[in-house]
Amino acid sequence: MSNHNQLKLISSHPNCEVKQHLLTKQNGLYASAPFCKGDIIIDFGSSKIVTTPNYLTVQIGEDKHIHLSPEYLQYTNHACEPNVLFNTSTMQLECLTDVAIGDELTFFYPATEWEISQTFNCHCGKPACVGLIKGASELSVDVLRKYKLTEFIESMAQKYKGL
């Protein structure tokens, strides 16, 4: 059975769709249009700003974490080989790699999070898999250098890690 047959459409949006994996019941965000590296998928904003992170927020400052708007962007899952970045300087979801129709849109959580509210084990199986996913504050400079980070995370890594 192909991966496509294991997914159920939940909702459609500009350039993407929320789909649910039938076996795991996990939702993800999938491209409904092709993109090239550097393309902007969508502009985003915040529906709420909070002072402490949770599993739905993206960090934009030391004590500033946003709930994404449009809300369906919350279904963008983690990957150790991400294809998008929530660029919190431009407030745009940008492509880090070429993306084909049907590809899941994924980002590297520590690229936007200095400290993460809930660590978790990644099961991506990629050679570069980080394993236990934590905030950027807990990752080595060598690991952080492999990723495009938001300007805020980059500035924190320079300040505290000499990146």
matplotlib code that plots the C-alpha trace (Angstrom):
import matplotlib.pyplot as plt

x = [0.0, 1.4, 1.8, -0.9, -3.5, -2.6, -3.6, -7.1, -7.8, -8.9, -8.9, -7.7, -5.9, -3.9, -0.9, -1.4, -3.7, -4.0, -4.0, -4.3, -2.2, -4.7, -2.5, -1.0, -3.9, -1.2, -2.1, 0.4, 0.6, 1.2, 2.0, -0.8, 1.4, 5.1, 7.7, 11.4, 14.0, 13.6, 9.9, 7.4, 4.5, 2.4, 2.7, 1.8, 1.0, 0.1, -3.4, -1.9, 1.4, 2.4, 5.4, 6.1, 6.3, 4.0, 3.8, 1.8, 3.9, 6.8, 9.4, 9.9, 11.8, 13.1, 9.7, 7.6, 6.0, 3.2, 0.3, 0.4, -2.2, -3.6, -4.2, -3.7, 0.1, 0.2, 0.1, 3.6, 5.6, 9.2, 11.9, 15.6, 15.9, 13.3, 11.9, 10.5, 11.4, 9.0, 11.0, 10.0, 11.7, 9.7, 6.7, 6.8, 6.9, 9.8, 11.1, 14.5, 14.4, 12.4, 8.9, 6.7, 2.9, 2.1, 5.3, 4.8, 5.9, 8.3, 10.5, 13.4, 11.8, 15.1, 15.4, 12.6, 12.8, 15.6, 13.9, 11.3, 8.2, 8.1, 11.1, 10.3, 12.1, 12.3, 11.7, 12.5, 15.2, 17.4, 21.2, 21.2, 18.5, 19.1, 17.2, 15.9, 14.4, 15.2, 15.5, 18.5, 19.9, 20.6, 22.1, 25.8, 27.1, 28.0, 24.4, 23.0, 25.4, 23.8, 20.5, 19.0, 17.9, 15.6, 17.4, 16.3, 17.7, 20.8, 21.4, 20.8, 23.3, 25.8, 25.3, 25.4, 27.3, 29.6, 28.0]
y = [0.0, 3.4, 6.1, 8.1, 5.4, 5.5, 9.2, 10.7, 14.3, 16.4, 19.9, 21.9, 25.2, 27.5, 25.4, 22.7, 20.1, 18.6, 14.8, 12.1, 9.0, 6.1, 3.9, 6.4, 8.9, 11.6, 14.7, 16.4, 19.2, 18.2, 20.3, 20.5, 22.5, 22.1, 24.5, 25.2, 25.9, 29.5, 29.7, 31.1, 28.7, 31.2, 34.2, 33.6, 35.5, 34.9, 34.3, 34.7, 35.5, 33.7, 33.9, 30.2, 27.6, 24.7, 22.1, 24.4, 27.5, 28.9, 31.1, 34.7, 36.2, 35.3, 35.3, 35.4, 32.4, 32.6, 30.4, 30.2, 31.8, 30.4, 27.7, 24.7, 25.4, 23.8, 20.5, 21.0, 18.2, 17.9, 16.3, 16.0, 16.7, 19.5, 21.0, 24.2, 26.9, 29.2, 32.3, 34.5, 37.6, 37.7, 35.7, 33.4, 29.7, 29.2, 26.2, 24.9, 22.2, 21.5, 20.1, 18.0, 17.8, 15.3, 15.8, 16.3, 19.8, 19.4, 21.7, 21.2, 22.1, 23.4, 25.8, 27.9, 26.8, 27.7, 25.6, 23.0, 22.4, 18.6, 16.6, 13.6, 10.9, 11.3, 8.2, 9.7, 7.1, 9.5, 9.3, 12.8, 11.9, 13.8, 11.2, 13.0, 16.3, 19.2, 22.9, 24.5, 25.4, 21.7, 20.9, 21.0, 23.8, 21.0, 19.9, 23.5, 24.4, 21.8, 23.7, 27.0, 28.6, 31.6, 34.8, 34.7, 31.2, 32.1, 35.1, 33.0, 30.4, 33.1, 34.6, 31.4, 28.9, 31.1, 29.8]
z = [0.0, -1.0, 1.6, -0.3, 0.4, 4.1, 4.4, 4.9, 3.8, 6.8, 5.3, 2.3, 2.4, 0.0, -1.2, 1.4, 3.0, 6.5, 6.2, 8.9, 8.8, 9.1, 11.2, 13.7, 13.6, 13.4, 11.4, 9.1, 6.6, 3.0, -0.1, -2.6, -5.0, -6.0, -4.5, -5.1, -2.5, -1.4, -2.3, 0.2, 0.9, 3.0, 5.2, 8.8, 11.9, 15.5, 16.9, 20.5, 22.1, 25.3, 27.6, 28.0, 25.2, 24.6, 21.9, 19.6, 19.8, 17.8, 19.6, 18.4, 21.4, 24.8, 26.4, 23.3, 21.8, 19.2, 18.3, 14.5, 12.3, 10.1, 12.7, 10.3, 10.3, 13.7, 11.9, 10.5, 12.1, 13.1, 10.9, 11.2, 7.5, 7.2, 4.1, 5.5, 8.1, 10.0, 9.3, 12.3, 10.9, 7.7, 9.2, 6.2, 5.8, 3.5, 1.6, 2.5, -0.3, -3.4, -2.4, -4.6, -4.5, -1.7, 0.3, 4.0, 5.1, 8.1, 10.1, 12.6, 16.0, 17.5, 14.6, 16.2, 19.9, 22.3, 25.0, 24.2, 26.4, 25.8, 24.6, 22.4, 20.5, 16.8, 14.7, 11.3, 10.7, 8.7, 9.0, 10.6, 13.1, 16.3, 18.4, 21.4, 20.3, 22.6, 22.3, 20.6, 24.0, 24.6, 21.2, 20.3, 18.0, 15.5, 15.3, 15.1, 12.3, 10.1, 10.1, 9.0, 12.2, 12.8, 13.4, 17.1, 17.6, 15.7, 18.0, 21.1, 19.9, 19.2, 22.6, 24.6, 22.4, 20.3, 17.1]

ax = plt.figure().add_subplot(projection="3d")
ax.plot(x, y, z, "-o")
ax.set_aspect("equal")
plt.show()
